[in-house]
Amino acid sequence: MINLETPQKFRPLVSQAHQVAMNLLRPNSRKYDQLEHEYPRELDMLAAMIDGLSDSNAASGAGASGVRREDGTSDREDAATRNGANLASVLSIMEMCWGDVGLLLSMPRQGLGNSAIASVANEEQHERFDGLWASMAITEPGTGSDSANITTTAVLDGDHYVLNGEKIFVTAGQRSDAVVVWATLDKGLGRAAIKSFVVPKGTPGLTVERLEKKLGIRASDTATIRFEDCRVPKENLLGSPEIDVKQGFAGAMATFDNTRPLVAAMAVGVARASLELTRDLLVEAGVEIDYDRPAQTQSAAAARLLQLEADWEAAYLLTLQAAWMADNRKPNSLEASMAKAKAGRTGSDITLRCVELAGSLGYSEHELLEKWARDSKILDIFEGTQQIQQLIVARRLLGKSSAELK
Amino acid sequence: MVTTPTPVPKSRHGVASSDRPDPIGFAVSMLNRLAGTEVLDRLGLRKQTERAVFETTRAGFRTLGKVGRTFGRKGRPGGSAVRVPSSAEKGLFDLTPTEDEQMLVDVVGELAVEVLRPAAEEADEACAAPEEALRASLEVGLPILGVPEELEGISTERSAMAGTLVAEALAKGDMGLAVACLAPGAVATALSLWGDDEQQSTYLPAFTGDDVPAAALALTEPRPLFDALQPQTTATRDGDGFVLRGVKSMVPRAADAELFVVGAMLEGSPALFLVESSAEGVTVESEPSMGVRAAALGRLLLEDVELGSIALLGDDRGEAYRDAVRLARLGWCALAVGTAQAVLDYVIPYVNERQAFGEPISNRQSVAFMVADIGIELQAMRLVTYRAASRAAQGKPFAREVALAHSLCTEKGMQIGNDGVQLLGGHGFVKEHPVERWYRDLRAIGVMEGGVLV
């Protein structure tokens, strides 16, 4: 039965996350925006609380690791719809990012590397890396969206892989316990040879070189990490070490089907924060949306707010759809990219428009609107830019290969 | 009190009022009149076959309301009516239609492909839906989708979701024909939702029987910045009954309709009124428009139309009226989704096959990204519309959700229509391909009030 409301069983989780966002993230929001590179200690307590919730299963599997897809046992073919950890994760991330995107990205043990481990690790690895805070290192100075073209190498030497290369834009790269690194086993074999490796901090040859100063999400550290003859045990290669040219990039890319809805959820969360505050400010200014009257008979501000809210609703539901499909073991590459594309651009549009609508109140640091407008921009860039999402959607819809549609 | 109907300004052919013709302009204008005069037709200078089409396609062609059946009064005024319950929420986020809904969509989808799409071009030209299409829509039970089982309909619970899925599926065939097919159901559903015992007993049997009348929900009025909640059509109390005055616009199958549900202002609140086409003072004027032409759109001119006490449908506080406006917009959203899907399904093979610069044009990002955006916004329109529909079906508040769906479907639906033509280039502009029709049809969203209702 078609129903697009927040599932009953996740309502406590959502309201819990909302309380955390309101009472812990928001009060620290401006502080760590200004103290870039300062470690937000307040998060340690929160992380402990979240671990506790996860252990008691009150979190419904939500979190960065919530994207793990449970293997369906073939004898249990029930057609019943499931609302699982993927949906719980996007719903709680929306609430947390309504609080603060930068702080969410700094949450201990909730890194994108954790999502990667959850997506591709085998059972043994899954257990061994449990409780680790893992960041994700893909981008290189010369390689952004073209992630198949990375130059960091991994060479097997006895029981270890030896890693060499430089990674940039590693979110939580300094604070995390380990880094999930993409490296190629054989540059000549193209994307199929790209594998991901879990490299614990303190491994000789791994150095955190530099922290970026950024437009937004300043609470989150973004690091450059260099690997020089860095030796990692070969059991730390995630997934299969075989180079399957036919399967190609699919293994590494599968992570994205799971993480893109999460990033979409971040954009949906921060955009809602902007919309809500702007709506309040406009009510004070005497402008209120009348949902029953045509936009063009209302003030321009009300009409704009209505349009923004409609785009928000679209991004929100596309995100829930992508997560719902993952929970129900339906292939969701197309829908994950649709959600990321729509939420990414809508996040920027809404937060920037809200600054405009609120005038100098929106532009000054008295309010958080200007901060949200800066924070949101990265969400249309990382985990695949707007343009990469469009490529993916277009290729799927048109039935084209990456060689045909470049 | 005697008032005249809202004066409808004569069209100035889109020329702004500040723009006056100079002497040469007047001469050209005279020439134009001569060329357009009916004398040419009387002399047989035009092909006879055009003649049949002429009257419905000509703006302003007037006729009296159809003299149809008499709806014999039955039931008790204000007597307890039959209502279907809201559908029960199961507490799960779910995008899967029920089995019943899926069956319905499959049947209607087939009708859209087999009957509506092949008939669409001619119906667009003729400003009329072919008998065959209308008959087929009756056979699948479209008019009684929202009518309770107890009253010989097929609905056991609130059918807003099913209605939405059906409208979407139909519009994939053709929006204009979809509106023509759905118009009687809008009235039957309104009677089911808000009618009292007398109104249901008097009017619904005609819709559940074999000879289903054309009927229409008439809420739009012809003026800029029209606000459906502020109709200028007025209803004044007159003894037990009412007198209606005003002009409604964009009324589907207006000339054939035997029963209208008309929106009018009653003592400061908008309300719904049942108007039989045979009532004195009812005149219908053809109103061929940019698109949705197969729905045989017309204006309904109401000159001192006297109605009995049975006429007021629902409350006089504007509640039923507001819901009617919202549920009609929801219907238009569903029509936009179906039409936009037709655009996407059409442009994909086209851009894959069309060659330029030695390869398919879809190998280029500027083309491919346009297709991607159609896909993204279409799915967004669909989900936002479904959320509104499922809330309506569950008896939850849905004003916000309908407004968002309506805003999105108006904007993005039109963008999709526009891109559909653009992707075909000059070929999109000519009638050899249906994309120009979808372009015209998709402009209707945001303009239309009433007409359909889920």
Chai-1 contact restraints between the chains, C-beta under 6 A:
chainA,res_idxA,chainB,res_idxB,connection_type,confidence,min_distance_angstrom,max_distance_angstrom,comment,restraint_id
A,M1,B,K90,contact,1.0,0.0,6.0,A-B,restraint_1
A,M1,B,D94,contact,1.0,0.0,6.0,A-B,restraint_2
A,M1,B,T98,contact,1.0,0.0,6.0,A-B,restraint_3
A,I2,B,P97,contact,1.0,0.0,6.0,A-B,restraint_4
A,I2,B,M161,contact,1.0,0.0,6.0,A-B,restraint_5
A,I2,B,Y386,contact,1.0,0.0,6.0,A-B,restraint_6
A,I2,B,S390,contact,1.0,0.0,6.0,A-B,restraint_7
A,N3,B,E89,contact,1.0,0.0,6.0,A-B,restraint_8
A,N3,B,D94,contact,1.0,0.0,6.0,A-B,restraint_9
A,N3,B,S390,contact,1.0,0.0,6.0,A-B,restraint_10
A,L4,B,R387,contact,1.0,0.0,6.0,A-B,restraint_11
A,P7,B,L92,contact,1.0,0.0,6.0,A-B,restraint_12
A,P7,B,F93,contact,1.0,0.0,6.0,A-B,restraint_13
A,Q8,B,G91,contact,1.0,0.0,6.0,A-B,restraint_14
A,T81,B,L92,contact,1.0,0.0,6.0,A-B,restraint_15
A,T81,B,D94,contact,1.0,0.0,6.0,A-B,restraint_16
A,N83,B,L92,contact,1.0,0.0,6.0,A-B,restraint_17
A,N83,B,F93,contact,1.0,0.0,6.0,A-B,restraint_18
A,Y291,B,A399,contact,1.0,0.0,6.0,A-B,restraint_19
A,Y291,B,R400,contact,1.0,0.0,6.0,A-B,restraint_20
A,Y291,B,A403,contact,1.0,0.0,6.0,A-B,restraint_21
A,D292,B,L229,contact,1.0,0.0,6.0,A-B,restraint_22
A,D292,B,A399,contact,1.0,0.0,6.0,A-B,restraint_23
A,R293,B,D227,contact,1.0,0.0,6.0,A-B,restraint_24
A,P294,B,D227,contact,1.0,0.0,6.0,A-B,restraint_25
A,T297,B,L225,contact,1.0,0.0,6.0,A-B,restraint_26
A,T297,B,D227,contact,1.0,0.0,6.0,A-B,restraint_27
A,L306,B,S407,contact,1.0,0.0,6.0,A-B,restraint_28
A,Q307,B,S407,contact,1.0,0.0,6.0,A-B,restraint_29
A,E309,B,L404,contact,1.0,0.0,6.0,A-B,restraint_30
A,A310,B,L404,contact,1.0,0.0,6.0,A-B,restraint_31
A,A310,B,S407,contact,1.0,0.0,6.0,A-B,restraint_32
A,A310,B,L408,contact,1.0,0.0,6.0,A-B,restraint_33
A,E313,B,V384,contact,1.0,0.0,6.0,A-B,restraint_34
A,E313,B,L404,contact,1.0,0.0,6.0,A-B,restraint_35
A,A314,B,A380,contact,1.0,0.0,6.0,A-B,restraint_36
A,A314,B,V384,contact,1.0,0.0,6.0,A-B,restraint_37
A,A314,B,L408,contact,1.0,0.0,6.0,A-B,restraint_38
A,L317,B,L383,contact,1.0,0.0,6.0,A-B,restraint_39
A,L318,B,A380,contact,1.0,0.0,6.0,A-B,restraint_40
A,W324,B,F93,contact,1.0,0.0,6.0,A-B,restraint_41
A,M338,B,I376,contact,1.0,0.0,6.0,A-B,restraint_42
A,M338,B,Q379,contact,1.0,0.0,6.0,A-B,restraint_43
A,A341,B,I376,contact,1.0,0.0,6.0,A-B,restraint_44
A,K342,B,I376,contact,1.0,0.0,6.0,A-B,restraint_45
A,K342,B,A380,contact,1.0,0.0,6.0,A-B,restraint_46
A,Q390,B,F369,contact,1.0,0.0,6.0,A-B,restraint_47
A,Q390,B,A372,contact,1.0,0.0,6.0,A-B,restraint_48
A,V393,B,A372,contact,1.0,0.0,6.0,A-B,restraint_49
A,V393,B,G375,contact,1.0,0.0,6.0,A-B,restraint_50
A,A394,B,A368,contact,1.0,0.0,6.0,A-B,restraint_51
A,A394,B,V371,contact,1.0,0.0,6.0,A-B,restraint_52
A,A394,B,A372,contact,1.0,0.0,6.0,A-B,restraint_53
A,L397,B,V371,contact,1.0,0.0,6.0,A-B,restraint_54
A,L397,B,G375,contact,1.0,0.0,6.0,A-B,restraint_55
A,L398,B,S362,contact,1.0,0.0,6.0,A-B,restraint_56
A,E404,B,N363,contact,1.0,0.0,6.0,A-B,restraint_57
A,L405,B,N363,contact,1.0,0.0,6.0,A-B,restraint_58
A,L405,B,A368,contact,1.0,0.0,6.0,A-B,restraint_59
